[in-house]
Amino acid sequence: MWKDATKDKRLFKSAMALNEIHHGVGKPPKPFPTESEMVDGKIVKERNALLKCLLLYDEDKIDRRRNQDGTRTKVYPWISHPVAGESRLKVDDAIRGVNRVGCVIVDRSGDETSGYKYVVTPSVENAAHKILVKNVPHHAIRYVDEPYTNPQYELSAFRHTIQFPDEIFPKAWRDLDEGSGSHDEL
């Protein structure tokens, strides 16, 4: 028997729904929240979605930024993804492919008309030094579902085999004899 188990739980938005909010066709782009906006409590971070960026950067063009604590951070300019000698960005292939890395948005500039640009840092666990990538365009950032957070993985998910009685189908459609014993499932 199915029970409504979501009364006391917070319903999460899927990555697909979040991407529709930020990249919806025919709608102006909605900016992604920065790290400080999420920390200050202005925006609640979705616990089931991870922010992924296409982060290709030019390692030869390095800038350094002095932090408040006196340390320096390397800042690289973002570059588009060339494919087979082409100079244009293959957005769908590159963004959805293996070139995505987890990222945290540090700063945002621009607006709806000029296009949003972001300063991001890759979220790499074993990074000894923090690096930043500047001028990351809005279209190079997407949400993905965190593994095993979809509703299908809930313990209370409704699972039941679907069965149809043979009588609802015309005899001409039924190609198995009753006595053959070879009633395979599809």
N, C-alpha and C positions, 0 to 999 in steps of 0.2 A: 504494500500500500504506500502510495506516495504521500509524503508530508512536506509542507512548506517549511524548509529549514533556513530560509533567508530572512526571516523576520528580525532577528537580532544581529545579522551580519551586514557589513557594509558591502554593497554591490559595487564591483569594480568595473571600470570601463576597459574594454579590450584595446589592444594596440591598434586594431583596425579602426575602432571608433575614435581613438585619440588622433590618429593620422588624418581621419576625415575632418576633425576639428581644425587641425593646423594646415592641412593641404587640400581641403575640399575643392572639387572642381566647380568653377563658377562662383566661388566665394573668395573674398580677400583673405590673404594668409593671416592666420593668428600667430603672434609671436610665441616662441617657446619660452618658458620661465627660466630665469637665471637661478644660479645656486643661492644667491642672497634672497631672492623672492620666495624660494621654498623654505629657507631657514627662518625667515622672519614671520612665517605663518600666513603669508598672503595667499599662497597657493599650496594645496595639499599634494604631496608627491604620490603618484599612483604606485601602490606596492606591487602590482602585478605586471607592470610595464617597465621596460628598460629603454633608456635613450641611447640610440646608436647613431654614429656619425661616419660619413665617408671622410677619412682623414688622410689625405695625401698631402704632403708638404715638401717644400724645397729646402733641403738640409744645407744647401750652400748659401742661402740668404737668411742668415740668423741675426736676430736682434736680441738684446738683453733688456730685461725689465727689472728695476730695483724694487724689491719688496719692502714693506714697512719694517720688517725685522732686520734689514740690512743685507739679506741674501739676494741673489739674482736668479731670475727665471729665464730660460731660453724661450724665445718667441719666434715661430716659423710662419711664413705666409702659406696659406692654403693654395693648392694648385688643382686644376681640373684633372680628370682621369682620362689620359689618352689611351685609345684602344686601337691597336694595329696601325700605328702611325697617324691616326686621326687626332686632330687637336680639339675636337668638341667633346663635351661630357656625355657619356652614355649613362644617363641618370638611372634608368630602371635597372640595367645590368649591374652597374657599379654599386648602387645603393642597396639592392636586394642581394648582392653577392657576398663573397667572403671578405670584401674590402671594408666591411663595417666593423667599428670598434666601439666599445662603450665609451661614453663621454659625459662630461659635466660642463654645462654652459656657465661661463664666468661672467661674460658681458655681452650686451646686445646693442647694436646701433642700426640706424635706418628706420624706415617706416613702410607702410603698405605700398605706396607708389614707387619708392626708390628700391625697395627690397630690403629685407632684413639681413644683416651680416652679424656673425657671432664670433666671439673669442671663446674657444673651448679647450679643455684639457682632457687628454685621454685618461680613462679610468683603468690604469694598469696596476695590478696588485704589487708587482715586484719592481716598480719604478723607483730608482734611487734618487733621481732628480725630476722635479716637476717641470713639464714643458707646456707651452701654450701654442695653439694654432689660431692665427687671426684670419679674418675675412672668410670664414666658413659660411657659404650661402645657405639660405633657408631650406632649399630643396635637398641639401646633402644631409639633413637630419631627419630621422624617423624613429618611431617607437616600435619595439618588438615585444611580444609577450614573453614574460619570464617563464622558463620551463616549469611545467606542472602546476600552473596557476589558473588555467582555463577551468570553467565550470565542469567540464567533463571529468576532471580529476577529483572533484568533491566526493566525499564519502556518501553524501546524500543524493548524488546524481541518479536520475531515473534510468534504469537499465532493464529492458525486458525484450525478449525475442518477439518478433512480429510474425504472426501466423495467419494464414488465410485458409479457410476451408476449401477443399477441392470443388465443392458443389457450386461455388460462385463463378467458376470458369466453364465455358461450353465444353462439351465432350470432345469436340474437334481440336481444341487447344491442349487437351490433356494427352500427352504422348507416352505416358508410362502405364504399363499394365498394373493392375492392383496386386497380382500375385508375383510380379518379378522381383520385388524386394530391393529394387535399385532406385529408391527415392532419395536422390542426392540433394543436399541443400545448395543453393546458389551462393 
